[in-house]
Amino acid sequence: MQLIQYETVSGQRRVGVVDADRVSTIADTATVRELALAAIAAGHGLAAEAEARGMADGLDSLSELLAAGRVLPPLDHEDPAHCLITGTGLTHTGSADTRNAMHEAGQAKSDEHKLTDSMKVFNWGLEGGRPAPGQAGVQPEWFYKGDGRIVARPGGEIPAPDFGKDLGEEPEIAGLYVIADDGTPWRVGYALGNEASDHVTERENYLYLAHSKLRYCSFGPILLTGELPQSVEGTSRIRRNGAVLWEKPFLSGEAHMCHTLENLEYHHFKYRQFLGAGDVHVHFFGTATLSFADNISTRAGDVFEIESPIFGAPLRNTVGAARRSLAPGAVRVLD
């Protein structure tokens, strides 16, 4: 099943079931989070909960909703501080090359025979990232991006801070989760994601990875329920002034990863601070494809476009103008 969240012309929130370009609205349902928590409480799935609620009259067009800018991220929280955005890196079998090249650039000649820390973590994943079901494997690289305030809606702008040195796309699949009242994490589904990052800052030193990830991102427009196929194929591109500036295929799914999704989920939700009842989590699973690796530098007005047939509609976002950040010395002292 494919779900979206959207706004009516008058600004009221709705949840829709997508079939090609047709959107059927679930009756009396304002958010996917509400739908998911009700399904968990009732002891059945999302499809059964949607069927129990029934469909409202009339159909909408997904393409028209997207064109009007009325489609929301497919899972969120009414209090954005309770929507946590995180991710894992070096998870895909082709993902280490670009990262390793970044870190080798700062490595001394005498150390050329040594593995970079990135390659060490990647190799650990190859060796121990796919444990038997129910077992814990090696932990992946992990990072924090922010909360719900840094999520751009599908079709919206992804701004960069004025101190940023790069804003590059990262085409990924994101897992979308809610936490039940008893603290159990439930995966609601998956979405296409653009885990935009500052790769120039990261290249300066791998210890700056944490800084490079604190950027806006986007995911959606479709939430895909159920299990993810073993292999997911898609295309990532950048358009400038209407023309394709860069384009490349990407592969995801466990067939192309050195970690199982179960292992990535375990190493995120093993931390009890991530098990707050009612909270929403968006967790990016990593990528192996970056335009930065091909020396692409984006600028305001460029359009990111990420698509995959199993997710239906593509995720599009525009690079926004730089946003002014807090000035040095702006922190006040409260006597």
C-alpha positions as a Markdown table, in Angstrom:
| # | Residue | x | y | z |
|---|---|---|---|---|
| 1 | Met | 0.0 | 0.0 | 0.0 |
| 2 | Gln | 1.1 | 3.5 | -0.8 |
| 3 | Leu | 0.2 | 6.4 | 1.5 |
| 4 | Ile | 0.6 | 10.2 | 1.4 |
| 5 | Gln | -0.2 | 13.1 | 3.7 |
| 6 | Tyr | -1.6 | 16.2 | 2.1 |
| 7 | Glu | -3.5 | 19.4 | 2.7 |
| 8 | Thr | -6.9 | 20.4 | 1.3 |
| 9 | Val | -7.3 | 23.7 | -0.4 |
| 10 | Ser | -8.5 | 25.1 | 2.9 |
| 11 | Gly | -5.4 | 23.7 | 4.7 |
| 12 | Gln | -6.9 | 20.7 | 6.5 |
| 13 | Arg | -4.7 | 17.6 | 6.7 |
| 14 | Arg | -5.7 | 14.4 | 5.1 |
| 15 | Val | -4.2 | 10.9 | 4.5 |
| 16 | Gly | -4.6 | 9.3 | 1.1 |
| 17 | Val | -4.1 | 5.9 | -0.4 |
| 18 | Val | -2.3 | 6.2 | -3.7 |
| 19 | Asp | -3.1 | 4.0 | -6.8 |
| 20 | Ala | -1.0 | 5.3 | -9.8 |
| 21 | Asp | -2.2 | 9.0 | -9.9 |
| 22 | Arg | -5.4 | 8.4 | -8.0 |
| 23 | Val | -5.6 | 9.4 | -4.3 |
| 24 | Ser | -8.4 | 8.0 | -2.2 |
| 25 | Thr | -8.8 | 9.8 | 1.1 |
| 26 | Ile | -9.1 | 7.7 | 4.3 |
| 27 | Ala | -12.2 | 9.0 | 6.3 |
| 28 | Asp | -11.7 | 10.9 | 9.5 |
| 29 | Thr | -7.9 | 10.6 | 9.4 |
| 30 | Ala | -5.6 | 13.6 | 9.6 |
| 31 | Thr | -2.2 | 12.0 | 10.0 |
| 32 | Val | -0.3 | 8.7 | 9.2 |
| 33 | Arg | 1.0 | 8.7 | 12.8 |
| 34 | Glu | -2.6 | 8.7 | 14.1 |
| 35 | Leu | -3.5 | 5.9 | 11.7 |
| 36 | Ala | -0.4 | 3.8 | 12.7 |
| 37 | Leu | -0.9 | 4.2 | 16.4 |
| 38 | Ala | -4.6 | 3.2 | 16.1 |
| 39 | Ala | -3.6 | 0.1 | 14.0 |
| 40 | Ile | -1.0 | -0.9 | 16.7 |
| 41 | Ala | -3.6 | -0.5 | 19.5 |
| 42 | Ala | -6.2 | -2.5 | 17.5 |
| 43 | Gly | -3.7 | -5.3 | 16.8 |
| 44 | His | -3.9 | -5.2 | 13.1 |
| 45 | Gly | -2.1 | -3.6 | 10.1 |
| 46 | Leu | -2.3 | -0.2 | 8.4 |
| 47 | Ala | -4.4 | -1.6 | 5.5 |
| 48 | Ala | -6.9 | -3.2 | 7.9 |
| 49 | Glu | -7.1 | 0.1 | 9.9 |
| 50 | Ala | -7.7 | 2.1 | 6.6 |
| 51 | Glu | -10.4 | -0.4 | 5.6 |
| 52 | Ala | -12.1 | -0.1 | 9.0 |
| 53 | Arg | -12.3 | 3.7 | 8.6 |
| 54 | Gly | -13.5 | 3.6 | 5.0 |
| 55 | Met | -12.9 | 6.1 | 2.3 |
| 56 | Ala | -14.3 | 9.6 | 2.0 |
| 57 | Asp | -16.2 | 10.6 | -1.2 |
| 58 | Gly | -14.2 | 11.8 | -4.2 |
| 59 | Leu | -10.8 | 11.2 | -5.6 |
| 60 | Asp | -7.8 | 13.5 | -5.9 |
| 61 | Ser | -4.9 | 13.5 | -8.4 |
| 62 | Leu | -1.4 | 13.0 | -6.9 |
| 63 | Ser | 0.3 | 14.9 | -9.7 |
| 64 | Glu | -2.1 | 17.9 | -9.2 |
| 65 | Leu | -1.5 | 17.8 | -5.4 |
| 66 | Leu | 2.2 | 17.8 | -6.0 |
| 67 | Ala | 2.0 | 20.6 | -8.5 |
| 68 | Ala | 0.0 | 22.7 | -6.0 |
| 69 | Gly | 2.6 | 22.1 | -3.3 |
| 70 | Arg | 0.0 | 20.5 | -1.0 |
| 71 | Val | 1.8 | 17.2 | -0.4 |
| 72 | Leu | 3.4 | 16.8 | 3.1 |
| 73 | Pro | 6.2 | 14.5 | 4.2 |
| 74 | Pro | 4.5 | 11.1 | 4.6 |
| 75 | Leu | 5.1 | 10.8 | 8.3 |
| 76 | Asp | 5.5 | 13.6 | 10.9 |
| 77 | His | 4.6 | 14.7 | 14.4 |
| 78 | Glu | 2.5 | 17.6 | 15.4 |
| 79 | Asp | 5.4 | 18.7 | 17.7 |
| 80 | Pro | 8.5 | 18.6 | 15.4 |
| 81 | Ala | 10.8 | 18.1 | 18.4 |
| 82 | His | 9.3 | 14.6 | 18.7 |
| 83 | Cys | 10.3 | 13.7 | 15.1 |
| 84 | Leu | 14.0 | 12.7 | 15.1 |
| 85 | Ile | 16.0 | 12.5 | 11.8 |
| 86 | Thr | 19.0 | 10.2 | 11.9 |
| 87 | Gly | 21.0 | 8.0 | 9.5 |
| 88 | Thr | 23.7 | 5.4 | 8.9 |
| 89 | Gly | 26.6 | 5.6 | 6.5 |
| 90 | Leu | 29.0 | 3.2 | 4.8 |
| 91 | Thr | 26.2 | 0.7 | 4.6 |
| 92 | His | 26.2 | 0.0 | 0.8 |
| 93 | Thr | 28.7 | -2.2 | -1.0 |
| 94 | Gly | 29.7 | 0.7 | -3.2 |
| 95 | Ser | 29.5 | 3.5 | -0.6 |
| 96 | Ala | 33.1 | 3.4 | 0.7 |
| 97 | Asp | 34.9 | 4.6 | -2.5 |
| 98 | Thr | 34.0 | 8.3 | -2.3 |
| 99 | Arg | 34.4 | 8.5 | 1.4 |
| 100 | Asn | 37.7 | 6.8 | 1.3 |
| 101 | Ala | 39.0 | 9.2 | -1.4 |
| 102 | Met | 38.0 | 12.1 | 0.8 |
| 103 | His | 39.9 | 10.8 | 3.7 |
| 104 | Glu | 43.0 | 9.7 | 1.8 |
| 105 | Ala | 43.4 | 13.2 | 0.6 |
| 106 | Gly | 44.4 | 14.3 | 4.1 |
| 107 | Gln | 46.5 | 11.2 | 4.9 |
| 108 | Ala | 50.2 | 11.5 | 5.1 |
| 109 | Lys | 52.4 | 9.8 | 2.4 |
| 110 | Ser | 53.9 | 7.6 | 5.0 |
| 111 | Asp | 50.4 | 6.3 | 6.0 |
| 112 | Glu | 49.3 | 5.5 | 2.4 |
| 113 | His | 49.5 | 1.7 | 3.1 |
| 114 | Lys | 47.2 | 2.1 | 6.1 |
| 115 | Leu | 43.4 | 1.8 | 5.8 |
| 116 | Thr | 41.4 | 5.0 | 6.5 |
| 117 | Asp | 39.0 | 4.8 | 9.3 |
| 118 | Ser | 36.2 | 4.9 | 6.8 |
| 119 | Met | 37.5 | 1.7 | 5.1 |
| 120 | Lys | 37.9 | 0.1 | 8.5 |
| 121 | Val | 34.2 | 0.7 | 9.4 |
| 122 | Phe | 33.1 | -0.4 | 5.9 |
| 123 | Asn | 35.1 | -3.6 | 6.2 |
| 124 | Trp | 33.6 | -4.3 | 9.6 |
| 125 | Gly | 30.2 | -4.0 | 8.0 |
| 126 | Leu | 31.2 | -6.5 | 5.3 |
| 127 | Glu | 32.4 | -8.9 | 7.9 |
| 128 | Gly | 29.7 | -8.6 | 10.6 |
| 129 | Gly | 26.8 | -6.5 | 9.4 |
| 130 | Arg | 24.6 | -9.3 | 8.3 |
| 131 | Pro | 24.0 | -11.4 | 11.4 |
| 132 | Ala | 21.4 | -14.2 | 11.7 |
| 133 | Pro | 17.8 | -12.9 | 12.4 |
| 134 | Gly | 17.5 | -12.0 | 16.0 |
| 135 | Gln | 21.2 | -11.5 | 16.5 |
| 136 | Ala | 23.2 | -8.3 | 16.8 |
| 137 | Gly | 25.9 | -7.6 | 14.2 |
| 138 | Val | 28.6 | -5.0 | 14.1 |
| 139 | Gln | 27.3 | -1.5 | 14.6 |
| 140 | Pro | 27.4 | 0.9 | 11.7 |
| 141 | Glu | 28.4 | 4.5 | 11.4 |
| 142 | Trp | 25.5 | 6.6 | 12.9 |
| 143 | Phe | 24.7 | 10.3 | 12.7 |
| 144 | Tyr | 22.1 | 12.8 | 13.8 |
| 145 | Lys | 20.6 | 15.3 | 11.4 |
| 146 | Gly | 18.0 | 17.2 | 13.5 |
| 147 | Asp | 14.3 | 17.1 | 14.3 |
| 148 | Gly | 11.2 | 17.7 | 12.2 |
| 149 | Arg | 12.0 | 21.3 | 11.8 |
| 150 | Ile | 14.7 | 20.5 | 9.2 |
| 151 | Val | 12.4 | 18.5 | 6.9 |
| 152 | Ala | 11.4 | 20.1 | 3.6 |
| 153 | Arg | 8.1 | 18.9 | 2.1 |
| 154 | Pro | 8.2 | 17.1 | -1.3 |
| 155 | Gly | 8.5 | 19.8 | -3.9 |
| 156 | Gly | 9.8 | 22.3 | -1.4 |
| 157 | Glu | 13.2 | 24.1 | -1.0 |
| 158 | Ile | 16.2 | 22.6 | 0.8 |
| 159 | Pro | 18.0 | 25.6 | 2.1 |
| 160 | Ala | 21.7 | 25.8 | 3.0 |
| 161 | Pro | 23.2 | 27.8 | 5.9 |
| 162 | Asp | 25.3 | 30.8 | 4.9 |
| 163 | Phe | 28.3 | 29.1 | 6.5 |
| 164 | Gly | 27.9 | 26.0 | 4.4 |
| 165 | Lys | 30.5 | 25.0 | 1.8 |
| 166 | Asp | 28.4 | 22.5 | -0.3 |
| 167 | Leu | 24.9 | 21.2 | -0.5 |
| 168 | Gly | 24.9 | 17.8 | -2.3 |
| 169 | Glu | 22.1 | 15.3 | -2.7 |
| 170 | Glu | 22.2 | 11.8 | -1.2 |
| 171 | Pro | 19.6 | 9.6 | -2.7 |
| 172 | Glu | 18.5 | 7.1 | -0.1 |
| 173 | Ile | 15.7 | 5.0 | 1.3 |
| 174 | Ala | 14.5 | 6.1 | 4.7 |
| 175 | Gly | 12.7 | 3.9 | 7.3 |
| 176 | Leu | 9.8 | 5.6 | 8.9 |
| 177 | Tyr | 8.8 | 4.6 | 12.5 |
| 178 | Val | 6.5 | 5.3 | 15.4 |
| 179 | Ile | 7.0 | 4.3 | 19.0 |
| 180 | Ala | 4.0 | 2.6 | 20.7 |
| 181 | Asp | 2.8 | 3.4 | 24.2 |
| 182 | Asp | 4.8 | 0.5 | 25.6 |
| 183 | Gly | 8.0 | 1.8 | 24.0 |
| 184 | Thr | 8.1 | -0.7 | 21.1 |
| 185 | Pro | 9.3 | 0.8 | 17.8 |
| 186 | Trp | 7.1 | -0.1 | 14.8 |
| 187 | Arg | 8.2 | 0.4 | 11.2 |
| 188 | Val | 5.4 | 2.2 | 9.4 |
| 189 | Gly | 7.0 | 1.9 | 6.0 |
| 190 | Tyr | 9.7 | 3.3 | 3.7 |
| 191 | Ala | 10.1 | 6.4 | 1.6 |
| 192 | Leu | 12.6 | 7.8 | -0.9 |
| 193 | Gly | 14.8 | 10.3 | 0.8 |
| 194 | Asn | 17.3 | 13.1 | 0.0 |
| 195 | Glu | 19.7 | 13.1 | 2.9 |
| 196 | Ala | 21.4 | 16.3 | 1.8 |
| 197 | Ser | 24.8 | 17.0 | 3.2 |
| 198 | Asp | 27.9 | 19.3 | 3.1 |
| 199 | His | 30.5 | 17.1 | 1.5 |
| 200 | Val | 33.2 | 19.8 | 1.3 |
| 201 | Thr | 33.1 | 20.2 | 5.1 |
| 202 | Glu | 33.2 | 16.4 | 5.5 |
| 203 | Arg | 36.2 | 16.2 | 3.2 |
| 204 | Glu | 38.2 | 18.6 | 5.3 |
| 205 | Asn | 38.3 | 16.0 | 8.1 |
| 206 | Tyr | 36.2 | 12.9 | 8.7 |
| 207 | Leu | 35.6 | 14.2 | 12.3 |
| 208 | Tyr | 33.6 | 16.9 | 10.7 |
| 209 | Leu | 31.0 | 14.4 | 9.5 |
| 210 | Ala | 28.7 | 15.3 | 12.4 |
| 211 | His | 28.8 | 19.0 | 11.2 |
| 212 | Ser | 28.3 | 18.1 | 7.6 |
| 213 | Lys | 25.0 | 16.2 | 8.3 |
| 214 | Leu | 23.3 | 19.0 | 10.2 |
| 215 | Arg | 21.4 | 20.1 | 7.1 |
| 216 | Tyr | 17.8 | 20.2 | 5.8 |
| 217 | Cys | 16.6 | 17.0 | 4.1 |
| 218 | Ser | 13.4 | 15.7 | 2.5 |
| 219 | Phe | 11.6 | 12.4 | 2.1 |
| 220 | Gly | 8.5 | 11.1 | 0.3 |
| 221 | Pro | 6.1 | 11.9 | -1.3 |
| 222 | Ile | 5.0 | 8.2 | -1.0 |
| 223 | Leu | 5.2 | 6.0 | 2.1 |
| 224 | Leu | 5.5 | 2.4 | 1.0 |
| 225 | Thr | 4.1 | -0.1 | 3.6 |
| 226 | Gly | 5.2 | -3.7 | 4.0 |
| 227 | Glu | 8.7 | -5.2 | 3.4 |
| 228 | Leu | 11.3 | -3.6 | 1.1 |
| 229 | Pro | 12.3 | -5.6 | -2.0 |
| 230 | Gln | 15.8 | -7.0 | -1.7 |
| 231 | Ser | 16.9 | -4.9 | -4.7 |
| 232 | Val | 15.7 | -1.3 | -5.3 |
| 233 | Glu | 16.7 | 0.5 | -8.5 |
| 234 | Gly | 16.4 | 4.2 | -9.1 |
| 235 | Thr | 17.8 | 7.3 | -10.7 |
| 236 | Ser | 19.2 | 10.4 | -9.1 |
| 237 | Arg | 19.6 | 13.6 | -11.2 |
| 238 | Ile | 20.1 | 17.3 | -10.9 |
| 239 | Arg | 18.4 | 19.8 | -13.2 |
| 240 | Arg | 19.7 | 23.3 | -13.8 |
| 241 | Asn | 17.6 | 25.8 | -15.7 |
| 242 | Gly | 15.4 | 23.0 | -16.9 |
| 243 | Ala | 18.2 | 20.8 | -18.3 |
| 244 | Val | 19.7 | 17.7 | -16.8 |
| 245 | Leu | 23.1 | 18.7 | -15.3 |
| 246 | Trp | 23.9 | 15.3 | -13.8 |
| 247 | Glu | 22.2 | 11.9 | -13.7 |
| 248 | Lys | 23.2 | 8.5 | -12.4 |
| 249 | Pro | 21.4 | 5.3 | -11.4 |
| 250 | Phe | 21.5 | 4.1 | -7.8 |
| 251 | Leu | 20.9 | 0.7 | -6.1 |
| 252 | Ser | 19.6 | 0.0 | -2.7 |
| 253 | Gly | 18.0 | -2.7 | -0.7 |
| 254 | Glu | 19.7 | -5.5 | 1.3 |
| 255 | Ala | 21.1 | -7.1 | -1.9 |
| 256 | His | 23.3 | -4.1 | -2.3 |
| 257 | Met | 24.1 | -3.5 | 1.4 |
| 258 | Cys | 26.7 | -4.8 | 3.8 |
| 259 | His | 24.2 | -4.5 | 6.7 |
| 260 | Thr | 20.8 | -5.9 | 7.1 |
| 261 | Leu | 18.0 | -3.5 | 7.8 |
| 262 | Glu | 17.3 | -5.4 | 11.0 |
| 263 | Asn | 20.9 | -4.7 | 12.1 |
| 264 | Leu | 20.6 | -1.0 | 11.3 |
| 265 | Glu | 17.3 | -0.8 | 13.1 |
| 266 | Tyr | 18.7 | -2.6 | 16.2 |
| 267 | His | 21.7 | -0.3 | 16.5 |
| 268 | His | 19.4 | 2.8 | 16.4 |
| 269 | Phe | 16.7 | 1.7 | 18.7 |
| 270 | Lys | 19.0 | 0.0 | 21.2 |
| 271 | Tyr | 19.3 | 3.4 | 22.8 |
| 272 | Arg | 16.4 | 3.9 | 25.2 |
| 273 | Gln | 16.3 | 7.6 | 24.6 |
| 274 | Phe | 14.8 | 6.8 | 21.2 |
| 275 | Leu | 11.9 | 4.9 | 22.6 |
| 276 | Gly | 9.6 | 7.7 | 23.8 |
| 277 | Ala | 6.0 | 6.8 | 23.4 |
| 278 | Gly | 4.4 | 8.5 | 20.4 |
| 279 | Asp | 7.6 | 9.7 | 18.9 |
| 280 | Val | 8.4 | 9.5 | 15.2 |
| 281 | His | 11.8 | 8.5 | 13.7 |
| 282 | Val | 13.0 | 8.9 | 10.2 |
| 283 | His | 16.2 | 6.9 | 9.6 |
| 284 | Phe | 18.2 | 7.2 | 6.4 |
| 285 | Phe | 19.9 | 3.9 | 5.4 |
| 286 | Gly | 22.7 | 5.3 | 3.3 |
| 287 | Thr | 23.7 | 5.6 | -0.4 |
| 288 | Ala | 26.4 | 4.7 | -2.8 |
| 289 | Thr | 25.7 | 7.4 | -5.4 |
| 290 | Leu | 26.7 | 11.1 | -5.0 |
| 291 | Ser | 27.1 | 13.8 | -7.6 |
| 292 | Phe | 29.9 | 15.2 | -5.5 |
| 293 | Ala | 32.0 | 12.3 | -6.5 |
| 294 | Asp | 31.7 | 13.6 | -10.1 |
| 295 | Asn | 32.8 | 17.1 | -9.0 |
| 296 | Ile | 29.3 | 18.6 | -9.2 |
| 297 | Ser | 28.7 | 21.7 | -7.1 |
| 298 | Thr | 25.1 | 22.8 | -6.7 |
| 299 | Arg | 23.7 | 26.3 | -6.6 |
| 300 | Ala | 20.5 | 28.0 | -5.7 |
| 301 | Gly | 17.7 | 27.1 | -8.1 |
| 302 | Asp | 19.1 | 23.6 | -9.0 |
| 303 | Val | 16.5 | 20.8 | -8.7 |
| 304 | Phe | 17.2 | 17.5 | -7.1 |
| 305 | Glu | 15.1 | 14.6 | -8.5 |
| 306 | Ile | 15.2 | 11.1 | -7.0 |
| 307 | Glu | 12.9 | 8.4 | -8.4 |
| 308 | Ser | 12.4 | 4.6 | -8.2 |
| 309 | Pro | 9.5 | 2.7 | -9.8 |
| 310 | Ile | 8.4 | 1.0 | -6.6 |
| 311 | Phe | 7.9 | 4.4 | -4.9 |
| 312 | Gly | 5.7 | 5.8 | -7.6 |
| 313 | Ala | 6.1 | 9.6 | -7.8 |
| 314 | Pro | 9.6 | 11.0 | -7.7 |
| 315 | Leu | 11.0 | 13.2 | -4.9 |
| 316 | Arg | 11.8 | 16.6 | -6.1 |
| 317 | Asn | 13.3 | 19.5 | -4.2 |
| 318 | Thr | 14.9 | 22.8 | -5.1 |
| 319 | Val | 18.2 | 24.1 | -3.7 |
| 320 | Gly | 17.2 | 27.2 | -1.7 |
| 321 | Ala | 19.1 | 30.4 | -1.2 |
| 322 | Ala | 21.5 | 30.4 | 1.7 |
| 323 | Arg | 19.9 | 31.2 | 5.1 |
| 324 | Arg | 21.5 | 33.6 | 7.5 |
| 325 | Ser | 22.8 | 31.9 | 10.5 |
| 326 | Leu | 23.4 | 33.1 | 14.1 |
| 327 | Ala | 26.2 | 35.6 | 14.2 |
| 328 | Pro | 29.4 | 35.0 | 16.3 |
| 329 | Gly | 29.0 | 36.4 | 19.7 |
| 330 | Ala | 25.2 | 36.4 | 19.5 |
| 331 | Val | 24.7 | 34.2 | 22.6 |
| 332 | Arg | 23.4 | 36.4 | 25.5 |
| 333 | Val | 24.3 | 36.0 | 29.2 |
| 334 | Leu | 21.4 | 35.9 | 31.6 |
| 335 | Asp | 22.6 | 37.5 | 34.9 |
